[in-house]
Structure formats: C-alpha cells, structure tokens
Amino acid sequence: MNEILMWFDLPSNTTINKKGEKTVSICITGHKQTSFTVILRCMTDSTKLSAICIFKLKKISKEKFLDGIYICVNEKGWVNENEMLW
C-alpha cells in the first residue's frame, strides 16, 4: 500500500510565452490548500487492487468517475477501516 497526498492546484514549472514578454501568466485553480489522498494497493503476489481516492468532504459528488477507482469521502480526509475493506 502506498498513500500519496495530492493537491488540486499543481501549477507547472514550465511556461511557454513569446520571447521578451514582461508578464507571464500561470493558470491556477484557486484551490491552493485543497488536497485529496490517493491510495495505491497490491497483494503480495503482485495482483493490483483498485486505487482509492479519499476527498475531504461531507458528501460525495454525483459526477461520473473513472471505472476501477474507488471514490470515497471523509469529513477529515482520513483513511479508516471503511476505505481499507473496499
């Protein structure tokens, strides 16, 4: 198991602008402090298990997510028994 904290706002270190421009704009989402947890899991025989994404929310969004990824929410964003038994 590997638990990784990911940020919603990950601006790139690289920008592409015309040579000599005085201002370079960087696109950000405005969610600098918002994060979520991704858990990647596998069995001892190298069988990959589905990934888990834990969002720090009260209710899960009704949006469609990718198949094979378990999406869950927790008010504090913690990993607990419910997520690990999926």
ABEGO torsion letter per residue (X at the ends): XBBBBBBABBBBABBBBBBGBABBBBBBAGBAABBBBBBBBBBAAGBBBBBBBBBBBABBBABBBBBGBBBBBBAAGBBBAAAAAX
